[in-house]
Amino acid sequence: MKLLSWTCRISGGLLVLASIPHATAGLSAQFDAISKGYVTGEARDDLILIWVFSSMTMFLMGAWLLFLSTQIKKENNASNWIQALLVSLGLLGFGLWGGFYSANGQGMFGFAVMGLLVLIPLLIYRPEKA
């Protein structure tokens, strides 16, 4: 359980930290693309809304894993296990899909790595009632 707690902390911390440049430099790059005319029409507003939402979601998923790591350290019950499973599968699925879908999406595989960091110990330290 200690390993699972640490992998949740590592993945959660990486997500929280990654949300900072995503929300600042990444959003600035989106505004730059809009000002240069690469994105026009209704897609401009949608791009900004989606970018801000994804920054907030990245931060919240990381914070969720950080809080969950303390609960898992105390007791690895079925509720905590399922929450960590859903987050890890979401990260893994998004990372694989983004990496293969995008022509320049190699960075998306980082999300898959974070998902695997949590998923592998989850499968080892499964509670009896899950």
N, C-alpha and C positions, 0 to 999 in steps of 0.2 A: 504494500500500500504506500510505502514511502516513495517508491519509484514512480507510482502513478501520480502522487501528489506533486512531485518535482516536475514531471513532464507537463502536468497541467500548468504549473507556475511558469515553466519555460515558454510554452506555446502562448499562454495568456500574456506574459510579459512582452513577447515578440509582437503580438498583435497590438497591444496598447502602444508600444513604441512605434510600430509601423503606421499607426493611424495618424501620428503627428505630421510626418512629411507628406502623407497622403492628403491630409486636410489643408496643409499650408502650401507646399511647393506644387503638389498635384493640382489643387484648385487654381492656383496662379497660372499653371500651364494651360488649364482649360479656358480660362479667361483670355489668355494670349491667343489660343487657337481660334476663339470666337472673334477677337478683334482683327485677326488676319483674314477672316472670312472663310476659314476651313469648315466651320459649323454655322449653318444659317437656319432661319425660319424657326419653327416650333422646337426643333431639336436643340436649339441654344438653351432654352429654359429647362428642358428635360435633362440635358447633360449636366447642368449645374445642380439641379435637384437630386439627380441620381448620384452625383459625385459626393455631395454633402451627406446624403443618406448612407452611402457606403462607408464614408469616413466614420460616421457615428456608429454604424453597425460593427465595423472592425474594432473600434474602441470598446463597445459594449460586450462583444464576444470575448475579447481579451479579459475585460474586467470580470465577466461571468466565470471564465476559467480560473482566474486568480481567487475569487471568492469560493469557487467550488473546490479548489485545491485544499483549502483549510478544512472544509467539511469532509472531504475524502480522507484527510489525514486523521481526523477524529474517528470517523466511522464510514466504511465503504458499504453503504446500504444501497438498495435497489434504485431508489430515487436519484441519488447522486450518480450512480453508475449510468443510468439511462440518460441523464442530462449530459454527462461527459461523452457518452456514445453519440448522441445526436449532434453535438458540437463537432466532434472529431469527424464524423461521417460527412457533415456539411462542409467542413474545411477540405477534407480529402476529395469529395466530389467536385467542389468548385475549383480546387487546384488542378485536378486532372482535366476537367472540362475546359477551363480557361487556358491551360497550357497547350492543349491540342487544338482548340477552336481558333485561338488568335494566332495570326501569322507571326507576331512578335511577342508571344506570351510566355516566354521561358520563365519569367519572374513569377508567374502564377503557380508554378510547381512548388514554390516555397510554401504556399497554403497547404498543398498536399503533404509536404514534409511535416508541417505542424500538426496536421490531422493524424498522420501516422505516429508521431511522437506520443500522442494521447491514446490512439486506438490500440497499439500493440500491448502496452501494460494493462489496458482495460480488458483485453481478452485473456490475459494471464491472471489478473486479480478480480475475477468476476465473483460477486457475492452469491451466496447459495440461493437466495430467494429471487434473484433477477431473472 
